[in-house]
Amino acid sequence: MAYHSLLRKVITLQRKTKLIPPNSAVLVAFSGGIDSSSLAVALQRLREPLKIRRLALLHINHLLRGEESYRDENFARSFAQKYSLELFVERVDVPSLAKKRGGNIEATAREERYRLFEEVRKREGFDLVATAHHLGDLVETIILWLTRGAGLEGLLGFEPVEGNIVRPFYLATRQEIEDFAKRQALEWVEDSTNYDLSLARNRIRHKVVPELKAINPNLEESVLRMREILKEENELLEKLVQTALLKVKEEGREGFLKLEPALQRRVVMKLYGVKNFKEVSRIINRIKKGDNI
């Protein structure tokens, strides 16, 4: 059987990472957009070769966009019926939660989304939650972290497998997803906030990435190669950090001060559980001035 390039990318990732173990029950995070609609159909097409025992959709209504939120929920119901898939629907009042917690709406939505992924996964007896993050999302994430002054770990973006979350489209480009959706005659709904340029990720997607692709049309593949190199170097650093931690445990503050700055930063991140570089620098400065570690 000749597979579309998108499906071949999923199979390649499966062979490389054993993304979905045989006989798994997989819950697809389904927003109703082109990415998640394509993912649902792709996994249904590959259900036999991937040996997926059970496949279902999870739609989360964040109650963020008024009638549009309920439009998306109704679309999820009709999509599930059309493709004979189980569907679970959860509603969470993100605006009220963000106000109550005094937090950012985007961050609150993400926290609640991942909380519900795990809650429904456990409650309904699924092994994995599959999200539709793809290579374009990885590029955007890395650029976003770059603008925030992230260290090496931030520049790695996200992994194809993180705990019970799997990302089958990890190697796929947005163009491949769009072509697959067109060839499959898929229907989907558009989230109007995807074009809100007041959101940093949207500015990166619609303004920054096109400019970078004008310089390098193979931007996504280049970033992926860069990420693989950075990951290998990060793994080497992690081994050095373990040795450094033993040194600090034995020698305390004096041992810490003998470390290279890069290792000092990573030791502080491990011991204090902080990732913000300003906070890491403050802690290091306190130790240099006489604080114990």
C-alpha positions in Angstrom: 0.0 0.0 0.0 1.3 3.4 -1.0 1.0 5.8 2.0 0.9 9.6 1.9 4.1 11.2 3.1 2.4 12.2 6.3 1.6 8.6 7.2 5.1 7.5 6.2 6.5 10.1 8.7 4.4 8.6 11.4 5.6 5.1 10.6 9.2 6.3 10.5 8.9 7.9 13.9 7.2 4.7 15.3 10.1 2.6 14.1 12.7 5.1 15.5 11.1 5.7 18.9 8.5 2.9 19.5 6.1 5.8 20.0 3.0 3.6 20.5 3.6 0.2 22.0 1.6 -2.7 20.5 -2.0 -3.1 21.8 -2.2 0.4 23.1 -5.4 2.3 23.8 -4.9 5.8 22.4 -6.8 9.0 23.2 -6.5 11.7 20.6 -6.5 15.3 21.9 -9.1 16.7 19.4 -9.7 20.4 19.0 -11.4 20.1 15.7 -8.7 22.0 13.8 -6.9 20.7 10.8 -4.0 19.2 12.8 -6.0 17.2 15.2 -8.6 16.2 12.5 -5.7 14.9 10.4 -4.2 13.1 13.4 -7.4 11.3 14.2 -7.8 10.1 10.6 -4.1 9.2 10.2 -4.1 7.0 13.3 -7.4 5.4 12.2 -5.7 4.7 8.8 -2.7 3.3 10.6 -4.6 1.5 13.3 -3.7 -2.0 12.1 0.1 -1.4 11.3 0.5 0.4 14.6 -1.5 -2.3 16.4 -3.7 0.3 18.2 -6.3 -1.6 20.3 -8.6 1.3 21.0 -8.8 4.7 19.5 -10.9 7.6 20.7 -11.2 11.4 20.8 -11.0 13.8 23.7 -12.4 17.3 23.1 -11.9 20.0 25.7 -14.1 23.1 25.7 -12.2 25.9 27.4 -15.2 28.2 27.3 -12.9 30.9 25.8 -14.6 32.0 22.6 -18.3 32.2 23.3 -20.4 30.5 20.6 -17.3 29.4 18.7 -16.4 27.1 21.6 -19.7 25.3 21.4 -19.4 25.2 17.6 -16.1 23.4 18.0 -17.7 21.0 20.6 -20.6 20.2 18.2 -18.1 19.6 15.3 -16.2 17.2 17.5 -19.4 15.2 18.1 -20.3 15.1 14.4 -16.7 14.2 13.4 -16.6 11.3 15.9 -19.9 10.0 14.6 -18.7 10.3 11.0 -15.6 8.3 11.6 -17.1 5.9 14.2 -14.8 7.0 17.0 -15.5 7.2 20.7 -15.6 10.8 22.0 -15.1 12.2 25.4 -16.0 15.9 26.0 -14.8 18.0 29.0 -15.6 21.6 29.8 -13.5 23.9 31.9 -14.1 27.5 32.6 -10.6 28.8 31.8 -11.4 32.6 32.0 -12.8 32.1 35.6 -9.9 30.0 36.6 -7.3 32.4 35.2 -9.0 35.3 37.1 -9.2 33.3 40.3 -5.5 32.2 40.1 -4.3 35.6 38.8 -2.6 33.9 35.9 -2.3 34.2 32.2 -5.3 32.8 30.2 -3.0 30.9 27.7 -1.0 29.3 30.5 -4.1 28.4 32.5 -5.7 26.8 29.4 -2.5 24.7 28.8 -2.4 23.6 32.5 -6.0 22.6 32.5 -5.7 20.8 29.1 -2.8 18.6 30.3 -4.5 18.0 33.6 -7.6 16.8 31.8 -5.6 14.7 29.4 -4.2 12.7 32.3 -7.5 12.6 34.2 -9.5 11.3 31.3 -6.8 8.9 30.3 -6.8 7.3 33.7 -10.5 7.3 34.2 -11.4 5.8 30.8 -8.6 3.3 30.7 -6.3 4.6 28.0 -2.6 4.1 27.8 -1.6 7.2 25.8 -2.8 10.7 24.8 -1.8 11.7 21.3 -1.4 15.4 20.4 -1.1 16.8 16.9 2.1 18.8 17.6 4.2 18.8 14.4 7.6 20.0 13.2 6.2 23.5 12.6 5.1 23.7 16.2 8.6 22.5 17.3 10.2 25.3 15.3 7.8 27.9 16.8 8.5 26.7 20.3 12.3 26.8 19.9 12.0 30.4 18.4 9.8 31.4 21.3 12.2 30.1 23.9 15.1 31.7 22.0 13.4 35.1 22.3 13.0 34.6 26.0 16.7 33.9 26.5 16.4 30.2 27.2 19.3 27.9 27.8 20.1 24.7 26.0 17.2 22.8 27.5 14.7 25.4 26.3 16.1 25.3 22.8 15.3 21.6 22.6 11.6 22.4 22.5 9.6 19.2 23.2 10.1 15.5 22.7 8.1 13.1 20.6 7.3 11.2 23.8 6.9 12.8 27.2 5.4 10.6 29.8 2.0 9.4 28.6 1.9 12.1 25.9 2.9 11.1 22.3 3.3 13.3 19.3 2.9 11.1 16.1 3.3 14.1 13.8 6.6 15.1 15.3 8.5 14.7 12.0 5.7 16.1 9.8 5.5 19.6 8.3 2.4 21.8 8.3 2.4 21.6 4.5 2.2 17.8 4.7 -0.7 17.9 7.1 -2.5 20.4 4.8 -1.9 18.2 1.8 -3.1 15.1 3.6 -6.3 16.9 4.8 -7.0 18.0 1.3 -6.5 14.5 -0.2 -8.7 13.0 2.4 -11.4 15.6 1.9 -11.3 16.3 5.6 -13.5 18.9 7.3 -12.3 21.0 10.3 -13.0 24.2 12.1 -10.8 27.3 12.4 -9.9 28.8 15.7 -10.3 32.6 15.2 -7.6 33.3 17.8 -5.0 31.6 15.6 -4.8 34.8 13.7 -4.6 37.1 16.7 -1.2 38.7 16.3 -1.2 40.0 19.9 -0.2 36.4 20.9 3.5 35.8 20.6 3.2 32.4 19.0 0.9 33.7 16.3 3.4 36.5 15.5 6.1 33.9 15.2 3.9 31.6 13.0 2.6 34.3 10.6 5.5 36.9 10.6 8.8 35.4 11.7 8.7 31.8 10.3 7.8 33.0 6.7 10.7 35.3 6.7 13.1 32.6 7.9 11.7 30.2 5.3 12.4 32.8 2.6 16.0 32.5 3.7 16.0 28.7 4.1 13.0 26.9 2.5 14.1 23.7 4.5 13.9 25.6 7.8 12.0 22.8 9.7 14.4 20.1 8.7 17.4 22.3 9.5 16.0 23.1 13.0 15.3 19.4 13.6 19.0 18.5 12.7 20.2 21.3 15.0 17.9 20.0 17.8 19.4 16.5 17.5 22.9 17.9 17.8 21.9 20.0 20.8 20.2 17.1 22.4 23.3 14.9 22.2 25.4 17.8 23.7 22.8 18.3 26.4 23.0 14.6 27.3 26.8 14.9 27.6 26.4 17.9 29.9 24.0 16.0 32.1 26.6 13.4 32.7 29.0 16.1 33.7 26.4 17.6 36.0 26.0 14.3 37.9 29.7 14.3 38.6 29.6 17.9 39.6 26.7 17.2 42.0 28.8 14.6 43.8 31.6 17.1 44.1 29.3 19.7 45.6 27.9 17.1 48.0 31.4 16.2 49.2 32.9 19.7 49.3 29.9 22.0 49.7 30.3 25.6 48.7 34.1 25.3 48.0 33.4 22.5 45.6 30.7 24.5 43.9 32.9 27.6 43.4 35.5 25.4 41.6 33.0 24.5 38.9 32.8 26.0 35.5 29.9 28.6 35.1 27.9 26.3 32.9 28.0 23.5 35.5 27.3 26.0 38.3 24.1 27.0 36.5 23.0 23.4 36.0 23.8 22.4 39.5 21.7 25.2 40.8 18.8 24.3 38.5 19.0 20.7 39.8 19.3 21.5 43.5 16.8 24.4 43.7 14.4 23.3 41.0 14.5 26.7 39.2 14.7 27.3 35.4 14.5 31.0 35.2 18.0 32.2 34.4 17.7 35.5 36.4 16.8 33.5 39.5 19.6 31.0 38.8 22.1 33.9 38.5 20.8 35.5 41.8 21.3 32.2 43.6 24.8 31.8 42.2 25.7 35.4 43.3 24.4 34.7 46.8 26.6 31.5 47.0 29.6 33.5 45.8 29.0 36.1 48.5 29.0 33.5 51.3 25.7 31.6 51.3 25.9 27.8 51.7 24.6 25.7 48.9 
